[in-house]
């Protein structure tokens, strides 16, 4: 039975539990000596399901691009796997794969965002947010655009330097008119990990196409200008073209970018079908890596940043007497998983130069990548030096993000 079918079973056949009693503890460990509510039953069954988190790397364990320390995070780029930054104002942030996490949980890593250049007076078009985009074909069971559209629940742990009403939004990319759902949560205590839960109604007027494109974006705001704060909290609505975009509700738009003293930490992010937040869906590290590699993979070891001077994992090919007359060597690279689309690929030679390969006579030979697909590519290097033996070596990265 598919995971979503189990949820449907709970919704459609939940018994009248008003007379049922249970002595013991609920799923969170609290004493339970009252009637079992439908939400508790749903939580018990949902917690047993695998792959119920629609987001990837919600535990913030993986950072293939190597954000081990504070690194300036450019707009429209990724730091920790699957997390994308958008910043359109004068403010600058750094991203850190931090070892901070809420006590008493299994979360040992978080995404930490520090403001390094403030934007205290947000311009109308300024916007700052971190987002994960979910592949559309993985969301078909939400039934958006249908009267049976499913309710989903977003839960996460957050820590911030300042208190206040923070904002965010969910965004559907497919409709002719994009759809937006503004969310809000309150930071009650500064410098303190707090768990937040937000329930999002299904969108009967929405649309998520069945393809490998962008289906739904989940965003956490650090500050939005007036062109992006005309949303209504907890409502699906058509996203009005700028100015007056409907990203966030103006009452839930605390400007974290206002001071270089400010930071935001987040971990334990889960988006799931249903109206309750179940325990976090932890998964083995090999499964997590494989999911992330659909969107980004590399020849380097998982914990080694690209362009690092290392031979570990490097492609090394030695050909004797078989090079073409123009001394070109081709090497076939198979990706560890099928990527979302034929990826954007870079190679690195022994001197860490991008889009280069190392040939027998040294580094700096331009790389040629041909016959690229979602599964593999051919990398070629040409060297005019004479000789029977040819050596080709390089590292590579491949990206097929949404």
DRENBA-557290 format. One record per residue (C-alpha): x, y, z; residue in three letters. Coordinates in steps of 0.25 Angstrom, whole numbers, padded with zeros to 4 digits, always signed. Last residue first. Layout:
! residues N
XYZALA/...
//
This chain:
! residues 402
+0061+0092-0039UNK/+0075+0087-0038UNK/+0082+0078-0048UNK/+0096+0080-0044UNK/+0108+0072-0048UNK/+0122+0073-0042UNK/+0135+0067-0047UNK/+0150+0064-0043UNK/+0160+0062-0054UNK/+0171+0052-0060UNK/+0175+0048-0074UNK/+0188+0041-0077UNK/+0193+0037-0091UNK/+0205+0028-0094UNK/+0210+0027-0108UNK/+0216+0041-0109UNK/+0216+0054-0116UNK/+0210+0066-0109UNK/+0197+0072-0116UNK/+0188+0070-0104UNK/+0173+0069-0105UNK/+0163+0066-0093UNK/+0150+0059-0094UNK/+0139+0057-0084UNK/+0127+0048-0088UNK/+0114+0049-0080UNK/+0105+0040-0071UNK/+0091+0037-0066UNK/+0083+0050-0068UNK/+0090+0051-0082UNK/+0102+0057-0087UNK/+0108+0052-0101UNK/+0119+0063-0100UNK/+0127+0070-0089UNK/+0140+0076-0095UNK/+0151+0080-0085UNK/+0161+0091-0087UNK/+0175+0087-0084UNK/+0181+0094-0072UNK/+0189+0084-0065UNK/+0202+0077-0069UNK/+0208+0068-0079UNK/+0200+0055-0077UNK/+0187+0063-0078UNK/+0180+0070-0066UNK/+0166+0075-0069UNK/+0160+0089-0069UNK/+0146+0094-0067UNK/+0150+0100-0054UNK/+0164+0101-0050UNK/+0167+0093-0037UNK/+0182+0092-0041UNK/+0180+0077-0043UNK/+0169+0080-0053UNK/+0154+0082-0049UNK/+0142+0079-0058UNK/+0129+0086-0058UNK/+0115+0080-0061UNK/+0101+0086-0063UNK/+0092+0074-0063UNK/+0084+0066-0073UNK/+0071+0066-0065UNK/+0066+0061-0051UNK/+0079+0052-0049UNK/+0079+0037-0051UNK/+0088+0032-0039UNK/+0103+0031-0037UNK/+0106+0038-0050UNK/+0114+0030-0060UNK/+0126+0037-0066UNK/+0132+0032-0080UNK/+0146+0037-0083UNK/+0151+0042-0096UNK/+0165+0044-0099UNK/+0170+0053-0111UNK/+0184+0052-0116UNK/+0181+0058-0130UNK/+0184+0045-0136UNK/+0174+0038-0126UNK/+0180+0032-0114UNK/+0181+0016-0113UNK/+0196+0014-0112UNK/+0195+0013-0097UNK/+0184+0020-0089UNK/+0184+0024-0075UNK/+0171+0029-0068UNK/+0170+0036-0055UNK/+0156+0041-0050UNK/+0158+0047-0036UNK/+0152+0041-0024UNK/+0163+0044-0015UNK/+0173+0052-0023UNK/+0172+0064-0015UNK/+0173+0079-0017UNK/+0159+0084-0014UNK/+0152+0090-0025UNK/+0139+0084-0020UNK/+0137+0083-0005UNK/+0140+0070+0002UNK/+0130+0064+0011UNK/+0123+0055+0001UNK/+0137+0050-0005UNK/+0140+0057-0019UNK/+0134+0052-0032UNK/+0122+0060-0031UNK/+0106+0060-0030UNK/+0095+0070-0029UNK/+0080+0069-0032UNK/+0078+0054-0033UNK/+0090+0053-0024UNK/+0081+0059-0012UNK/+0072+0047-0012UNK/+0084+0037-0013UNK/+0091+0044-0001UNK/+0079+0043+0008UNK/+0077+0028+0004UNK/+0092+0026+0008UNK/+0090+0034+0021UNK/+0079+0025+0026UNK/+0066+0032+0028UNK/+0060+0041+0039UNK/+0045+0044+0037UNK/+0043+0054+0048UNK/+0032+0051+0058UNK/+0018+0054+0052UNK/+0012+0068+0050UNK/-0003+0067+0049UNK/-0013+0072+0038UNK/-0008+0062+0028UNK/+0002+0060+0017UNK/+0016+0064+0020UNK/+0026+0075+0020UNK/+0038+0074+0030UNK/+0049+0083+0034UNK/+0057+0078+0045UNK/+0067+0090+0044UNK/+0067+0105+0044UNK/+0077+0115+0050UNK/+0074+0130+0047UNK/+0084+0141+0050UNK/+0085+0156+0054UNK/+0096+0164+0060UNK/+0099+0170+0046UNK/+0085+0177+0047UNK/+0073+0179+0039UNK/+0073+0167+0031UNK/+0064+0160+0041UNK/+0053+0169+0037UNK/+0040+0164+0043UNK/+0030+0161+0032UNK/+0018+0155+0038UNK/+0008+0166+0039UNK/+0011+0170+0024UNK/+0007+0155+0020UNK/+0017+0149+0011UNK/+0019+0146-0003UNK/+0007+0153-0010UNK/+0014+0162-0019UNK/+0010+0177-0019UNK/+0019+0181-0030UNK/+0020+0171-0036UNK/+0011+0161-0042UNK/+0000+0157-0032UNK/+0001+0142-0027UNK/-0013+0136-0028UNK/-0017+0133-0014UNK/-0016+0121-0004UNK/-0019+0126+0010UNK/-0012+0124+0023UNK/-0007+0139+0024UNK/-0011+0149+0014UNK/+0000+0153+0004UNK/+0003+0168+0001UNK/+0017+0167+0006UNK/+0026+0166-0007UNK/+0026+0180-0013UNK/+0026+0186+0001UNK/+0040+0180+0003UNK/+0042+0166+0009UNK/+0051+0161+0021UNK/+0058+0149+0026UNK/+0047+0140+0019UNK/+0046+0125+0020UNK/+0041+0118+0007UNK/+0035+0105+0002UNK/+0034+0104-0013UNK/+0025+0095-0020UNK/+0025+0088-0033UNK/+0037+0092-0041UNK/+0040+0083-0052UNK/+0041+0068-0054UNK/+0027+0066-0059UNK/+0013+0063-0054UNK/+0008+0078-0053UNK/+0004+0084-0040UNK/-0008+0093-0041UNK/-0016+0100-0031UNK/-0031+0104-0029UNK/-0034+0092-0020UNK/-0022+0096-0011UNK/-0020+0087+0001UNK/-0020+0095+0014UNK/-0007+0097+0021UNK/-0004+0094+0035UNK/+0008+0101+0042UNK/+0016+0095+0053UNK/+0028+0102+0060UNK/+0039+0096+0069UNK/+0047+0106+0077UNK/+0062+0107+0079UNK/+0066+0119+0087UNK/+0075+0131+0084UNK/+0063+0140+0086UNK/+0050+0135+0092UNK/+0036+0136+0086UNK/+0040+0135+0071UNK/+0026+0135+0065UNK/+0021+0128+0052UNK/+0015+0132+0039UNK/+0011+0126+0026UNK/+0007+0132+0013UNK/+0001+0123+0002UNK/+0004+0127-0012UNK/-0001+0122-0026UNK/+0005+0125-0039UNK/-0005+0130-0050UNK/-0003+0121-0062UNK/-0002+0110-0052UNK/+0011+0103-0051UNK/+0020+0109-0040UNK/+0013+0108-0028UNK/+0019+0116-0016UNK/+0018+0113-0001UNK/+0022+0125+0007UNK/+0030+0131+0019UNK/+0028+0141+0030UNK/+0034+0144+0044UNK/+0026+0150+0056UNK/+0036+0155+0066UNK/+0048+0151+0074UNK/+0062+0154+0071UNK/+0075+0146+0070UNK/+0067+0134+0064UNK/+0066+0119+0066UNK/+0057+0110+0058UNK/+0052+0096+0058UNK/+0042+0091+0047UNK/+0028+0086+0044UNK/+0020+0088+0031UNK/+0007+0081+0030UNK/-0001+0077+0018UNK/-0016+0077+0015UNK/-0019+0069+0002UNK/-0027+0074-0010UNK/-0040+0066-0011UNK/-0047+0077-0018UNK/-0037+0076-0029UNK/-0026+0086-0034UNK/-0016+0081-0024UNK/-0017+0066-0023UNK/-0006+0065-0012UNK/-0003+0051-0018UNK/+0003+0057-0030UNK/+0014+0064-0021UNK/+0027+0056-0025UNK/+0024+0059-0040UNK/+0026+0074-0037UNK/+0040+0073-0032UNK/+0040+0081-0019UNK/+0048+0094-0017UNK/+0054+0098-0004UNK/+0055+0112-0001UNK/+0063+0123+0007UNK/+0058+0137+0007UNK/+0062+0151+0005UNK/+0054+0162-0003UNK/+0057+0176-0007UNK/+0047+0182-0017UNK/+0041+0193-0008UNK/+0054+0196-0002UNK/+0057+0190+0012UNK/+0062+0200+0022UNK/+0071+0192+0031UNK/+0078+0185+0020UNK/+0091+0179+0028UNK/+0103+0174+0022UNK/+0108+0161+0030UNK/+0095+0155+0034UNK/+0097+0141+0038UNK/+0089+0129+0033UNK/+0091+0116+0040UNK/+0087+0103+0034UNK/+0086+0092+0044UNK/+0094+0080+0049UNK/+0092+0070+0061UNK/+0077+0068+0060UNK/+0075+0055+0068UNK/+0067+0063+0079UNK/+0069+0066+0093UNK/+0076+0079+0091UNK/+0072+0087+0079UNK/+0084+0087+0069UNK/+0097+0094+0066UNK/+0107+0087+0058UNK/+0106+0098+0047UNK/+0107+0097+0032UNK/+0109+0112+0031UNK/+0103+0122+0021UNK/+0107+0136+0020UNK/+0098+0148+0018UNK/+0099+0161+0010UNK/+0089+0172+0009UNK/+0088+0182-0002UNK/+0075+0176-0008UNK/+0071+0164-0016UNK/+0075+0152-0008UNK/+0070+0139-0012UNK/+0076+0126-0005UNK/+0074+0112-0009UNK/+0074+0100+0000UNK/+0074+0086-0007UNK/+0088+0082-0001UNK/+0094+0092+0008UNK/+0098+0104+0000UNK/+0091+0106-0013UNK/+0091+0118-0022UNK/+0080+0128-0027UNK/+0086+0139-0019UNK/+0101+0138-0014UNK/+0104+0132+0000UNK/+0116+0137+0006UNK/+0122+0125+0013UNK/+0123+0123+0028UNK/+0130+0109+0030UNK/+0126+0095+0026UNK/+0119+0100+0013UNK/+0125+0089+0005UNK/+0117+0088-0007UNK/+0112+0074-0003UNK/+0106+0079+0010UNK/+0097+0068+0016UNK/+0092+0067+0030UNK/+0082+0078+0029UNK/+0071+0069+0036UNK/+0062+0074+0025UNK/+0071+0068+0015UNK/+0060+0066+0005UNK/+0046+0071+0006UNK/+0033+0063+0004UNK/+0035+0056+0017UNK/+0026+0044+0017UNK/+0037+0035+0011UNK/+0034+0024+0021UNK/+0021+0022+0028UNK/+0021+0017+0043UNK/+0019+0032+0048UNK/+0007+0033+0039UNK/+0000+0022+0047UNK/+0002+0028+0061UNK/+0000+0042+0056UNK/-0014+0038+0050UNK/-0018+0031+0063UNK/-0014+0043+0071UNK/-0021+0053+0062UNK/-0034+0044+0063UNK/-0034+0046+0078UNK/-0031+0035+0088UNK/-0040+0037+0100UNK/-0032+0041+0112UNK/-0021+0035+0121UNK/-0009+0039+0112UNK/+0004+0043+0120UNK/+0013+0051+0110UNK/+0024+0043+0103UNK/+0022+0050+0089UNK/+0015+0038+0083UNK/+0005+0038+0094UNK/+0008+0031+0107UNK/+0001+0020+0115UNK/-0013+0016+0118UNK/-0022+0016+0106UNK/-0037+0018+0106UNK/-0047+0017+0095UNK/-0061+0023+0097UNK/-0060+0035+0088UNK/-0052+0027+0078UNK/-0062+0028+0066UNK/-0054+0021+0056UNK/-0045+0027+0045UNK/-0049+0021+0032UNK/-0047+0032+0022UNK/-0036+0040+0028UNK/-0028+0029+0033UNK/-0029+0021+0021UNK/-0026+0033+0012UNK/-0013+0034+0020UNK/-0010+0019+0018UNK/-0012+0022+0003UNK/-0002+0033+0003UNK/+0009+0023+0007UNK/+0006+0014-0004UNK/+0000+0000+0000UNK/
//
